[in-house]
Every structure is written in C-alpha cells, then in structure tokens.
Amino acid sequence: MSQRRLNKTEKRFLEQLVTRKLLEQGDRLLVGVSGGPDSTALVHLLEAVQPVTGISIELAHCNFQLRGVESDEDERFVVDMASRMGFPLHCRRFDTLRDAAAWKTSIEETARIERYRYFDEICRDTGCNRIATGHHVDDNAETILFNLFRGTSVAGLKGIRSRHGSIIRPMLLMRRSEVMEYLRQTGIAYRTDSSNLGTGPDRNFIRHRVIPLVEERFGSKLLPALERMSRNAAELEEFLERHFEDLLERQPGLRLRDNRLSVADLLSLTVFERKEVLKRALRDLSCEVSSDMLDMLCRLLDIYPGKRVRVSGKLEAIWQGGELIFRALPEHSGK
C-alpha cells in the first residue's frame, strides 16, 4: 500500500498511537462505526496511518433501531463507506427498546451492553485483537462531569481511559473541534445524530449548556483541568488496587469468605479503607454500591453486635460473633 503524505492532524494522531503504544504491527483492529463525525473521522485517520502501522482494519456497525428511518440511513451510510474504502463490515440490528424493558436497564446502558457483546463476538469469530472507538477529549470531560453530578468515587473521576483491556480510544487527546475541522478540511461526509442536538438527556445538557458556560467564564481551562484530574484519578486507583491486594493478603479476615468479614480487622482500618473493603464485598455479592450504603455499614460497626442493615432486596448485614455476616433476609431464606 503506497503511503500518501499525512496532514498535520494525521501526523499528530500517529504520534499518539506510537507514544501511548495503542497498536502494534500486525494488529487486527475492529473499529466501531456509527456514521457520526467521531467514528467516521477515526476510520479515515486509521486508514491514513495504516501503511505505517501495518494493521488490518474491519468495521462494525450497530443499528439500535431507536430513531426509525434515521437509524436505517446511518446503516446505509456505513455500508457505503465500508464498500468505498474496502474494509470488511459487520452489521447487526438490535431491538434495544425490547431489551431495555427485559433487562430493566436504561436505553443508553442497554445499547452499550449490546454494542460491546457484539464487538466481542466479532473478535472471537474473526481474530481481531483490538477494538477501537471514537471517544475524544470532550467525551471524557462529559463523562467525568456526568459521574461527578451523579455522585461518584475516585474511580468515576478517571473518566474514559485510552486503553481498557482490548479496547483502545486513539482520539482521546483530540478535541471535538479538532475532529470537526479535520472532517471539514478533508471533505469527509458524516451523519448527524439528531438525538445529540437537544438538551433533554443529561449528557447533552452537560455538552451544550454546562461546558460552554464554564468555558465562557474560565476560557479553555476546563478540559485540560479535567484531563489532569482524570490521569491523577487513574494513577490513584492503580495505587489503591495494589494497596488493597496487599492489605487483603496480610489480613485474610478482610476477604469475603462464606459471606463473612472479620469485624476486628475492619475496625483496625481507617474509614476510607473500611469503605473500600466493604465496597469490594458488596460487589462480590452482586449488590449495588452507594455511598449511603457504605456509610450505613460503617455506622453499624460503630454501634454494637446484634444490629443489622438491609443491603439489598434480598440480603442483610448483621454483626454477630465477631463477624459481619451477609445473609438472606427471612422472606428470601427459603424457609
């Protein structure tokens, strides 16, 4: 494949791929493509640097059938683009509204689950070893603010990472304005998702109202500040994971066994450590973790044995015999 001269944006994109070691020679890359500006730009950027990176590229499109004719037109656009560029395309339609009702999850969460399950399936069938998505700096900022407004732990402040397992986000250091300018300069067509234009959904409100208002006051400081916080949170999370691995190794009573934790070991910890251990235990029990629940469990340990706290619709926690025991509520005990 002959190498055409890269433009400025493509050169910066290639530098980031190399610097962050997101790809290796010979990687088989599956690119998620909606037809919108971000994923369309990603496909063209990857095509531009393909002769240098030596990767193979396949595309995947999910039609969630949420916008009627518009969704079908997005699908046709991606089919045409894949054919024109010579990339294999995998395409599937989902009944997302039905699945959301059956799974009792939000539309956004349902689509996310459907998308990544499909991508994993394609990778198993084709041998693709990397999945690329078109997230950029603005997406990361929106995710951090969304998590912050909902109430989040340190983990939620790390936002979107450039690499998570086999998933890579090669454009994560590009701004939305840079992506749009690249498309304009190169004359690349793309689709516009009308559901992204209003301010009804929380993410849209953050994108169209909150971020512009903050930037109007503080200039261009917001996104770099959120990016620094994102990096710091990711570094802190890595440190904490290692710390708690060592802690649970030294104090086995902090590791959930038979749905039990040692109260003495829990009380030997700082409040922060105690909550982190309890958080891991609740996740192992498939219970929803919230700051209120962690506070209730910590207060339970500050009272006296015999007290109990309901931790889910089916489980309670009780301090009994030197242990914090998670057990089925009477109505779910099978008696």
N, C-alpha and C positions, 0 to 999 in steps of 0.2 A: 504494500500500500504506500503510495507516494505521500510525502509529508508536505502539505502546504504551509505557508508562513502563518504562524499563530499571531493573533492580535493581542493587545495588551491584557485584556480580561482572560483570555485563554492561557497566556503565559503565567499569570498570577494563579490561575486555577491549577495548572500543572505543578507549580512550585508548592502549593498547599498539599497536593496529593503526595508529593515526594517528602516534604518536611514532616508531615503527620503520618507517613508510612501507611496510608489508607489502602494502597493497592500494591500488588507485586506482579512482576512479569508472569504472564500466563494465567492470571486470574480469570475466572469466568463470572462475569458480572450480570446480575439481573437488576434492571432499573424499573422502579415503579413509576408509571406514567399516567397522569390523569388527563393530560392535554392542556392543563393550565400553564401559565408562564414559567413557574418554578421548575416543574418536572420537564417541560419542553426544553428549557434552557439547559438543564442538566444533561439531557440526551445529546444535544449538539456540542456541549463542552466536552463530553466524554468522547464523542466521535472525533473532535478536533485533535485530542491528545492521544487517540488510540494508537497511531503509528509509533509513538514514543513509549507508551505504557505497555504495549503488547498484550492488551486484554481483549477478550471476546465479550460482546455485548448482546444481551437479549432483553426484550421489553415485556412488561406485564401491566395489564390494564384491568381495573375492577369497575364494573358498571353496577353501582348500588341501587339503581332504578329509583332514585329519590326525587329527580327533577324532570320526570316524564321525557318528552321529546328532547330536551336539552341534554339529558344523560346519554341518550342514543346518539345524538350528534357528536358528543365528546368521544364516544366509542369509535364512530366512523372516522373522526379526525385522527385518532391514534392509529387506527388500521392503515389509513392513507400514509401517515408519516412513517410508520414502520416499513411499509412496502417501498416507499420512495428512498429511504435510507438503507434498505437492505438488511434490516435487523429482524430476527425471528420475534414473533409476538405471541404472547399467551394472553387470552382474554376470557373473562368469566362474568356472568351476570349473577347478582345476589338479590334475594328478596329480603332486603335489610329491615324493612318495617316489620315483617313477619318474625324475623329472627330476634329483633329487639324485644318484641312482645313476649316471645317464648323464653328468652334468656333473662328477661326483666333487667335489661341494661339500656343505657341511653343510646340514641341513634349514633352519636359520634363514637362511643365505645364499641358498639356492635360493628360498625364499619371498620374500626381499627382491628378488631379481632378477626373479622372475615379477611381483611387485606393480608395480614401477616400469616395467617394459616395458609392462605392461597400461595403466598410467596414461598413459604417453607415447602409446600407440596411441589411447586415447580422446581425448586432447588434439588429436592430428592430425585425427581424424575429426570432432570437434565444434567445434573452435576455442577450447576452453578454454585460457587462457594462464597460469593459476596452478594449482598442486596444493597442497592443504593437508592436513597430517597432525596428529594429536592428541598430539604429544610435549609433555611438560611438564618442570618443573624436576627432578623425581625421575628421569625418564628420562635427562636429561642427566647427572645425578650418577652413575647406574648405568653409563652408557656410559663416562664418564671413568675410574671405578674399574676397570671391566672391562678397558679398554685399558691402564691402569697395571699391573694384575696380570699381564697377558699380556706386558708389555714393549712400550713404545711410544716413538715420537719425540715432539717437541713437537706435531706435527700431531694426534696422537691425544689430546692433552690439551685440545684445543679443544672436544672433545665434539660435541654437536649444535648446529648454527647455526640461527638464526631464519629465515635465508634462504640457500638454496643453488640458484642458477640460478632455475628457475621454481617450485621447491618452497619453501613457507613453513610455519613452525610457529608459529601465532598464540598458542598457550597456553604458550610456553616460559618465561614468567615466573610461571606458576601452579604451585602445589604440588599433589601428588596429593590431599592432604587438602582443599584448596580445591575441586578438581573434584568430589570426592565430596559435599562439603557443598552445592555448587550443585545437584547432582542431587537430593539429599535435600530441599532447600528447595523446589525447583520440582516435585517429584514425578515426575521423568522416569525412565522404566524403562530398563534396560540389561541386557546379557548379561554373565555371568561366565565367563571362560575358565578351566577347571579346570587347564589346564597351567601357569597362572601361580601356582598356590597352593602347590605343593611347593617344596622347596629343592634338588632334584636338579640342574637346569640352573644354570650359573654365575651367570647374571643373576638368577635367582630367589634364589640363595643371598646375593648381594650385597643384593638388595632386602629380604629377610625377616630376614637374620641380621646382615650386616656393618653396614649403615647404622643399624638400630635400636641395635646395640651401641655404635657410636661416638657416636650422639646421646644415649644413656643417660649416657655419660661426659662429653661436651662440650656437651650441650644442643643448641640449634638452630644451632650454628656451622658444621657440616659443609657443608650445602648452599650457603649463601652463600659459603663459602670456595671450594668447587669452582666455583661460578658465576664468581667473580672470576678464578680460575685459567683457566677456560675462555675468558673475554674476553681475558685477557692473552696466552694462547697463540695465539688467533686474530689479535690485533694483531701479535704477534711473527712469526707465519707470513706475514702480509701484508708486513711489512718484509723478511723473508728472501727472499720471492719477488722483490721488486723488486731487492734486493741482487744476487741470483744472475742475474737478467736482465741487469743492468749488467755483472756480472763476466764472463759468457759473451760479452757484446758486446765487451768490452775484450780478452779473451783467447780468441780463436776455438779455440785448441787444447784448451779445456775442453769444447767442444761435440762430442758424439759424431758423427763422420763416418767412414763406411766401417768402423764398429765400432772406431774408434781414438780414443784420447785422448793428449795430449802429456804425457809424464812430467815434463818440466821445468816445465810450467805447473802440474801437480798438486803438485809438490814446493814450489812457491812459495807455496802456500796454508797456512792454519792447518789443523790436523787436522779441526776442525769443518767448514770449507769443503770440504776434500778429500772428506769423507764425503758431504756434500750433493751435490757434483758426481757422485760415484760412484753415489749413490742414484738420481739422475736418469738416468744412463746405464743402469743396470740396469733401470729401469722402461721405458726406450725399447726395451730388448732383451727385454721381457716376462719378466724374471727376478724371482723372489721376492726381496724386500729384507729382510734381517735385520741386526741389529747385529753378529752374529758374522761374517757375510759381509763387511760393511764393514770390520771390524777386520782380517780376513784380507787384504783388498785393500790396506789401508794398510800392513800389515806387509810385503807383497810389495814395495811401493815403498821400504821401508826396508832392503832386502837388496841385491840386485844384479841386473843384467839376466840374462835366461835362465830365471828362476824362473817358475812358473805356479801358478794356483789354479783349481780347478774351481768354477764359479759356478752351474751348474745341471746337470741330467741330460744336457744336450746341448752346453753351452758351457764354455770355459775362458778364463781371462785370463792373458796372458803379457807380460812386459816384454821388448820386443825393438826394437832400433834406435831408442831414444829415445821409443818409444810403448808405451802399454798397449793391447794388442790383444785383443779378444774374438773368439774363433773357435770353430768347431765342433770337438768332440772327434773324435779319429780314427775312432771307430766310427760317428760321425754325419756324416762328411765326404763320404760318397757315393763314396769311392774303393774 
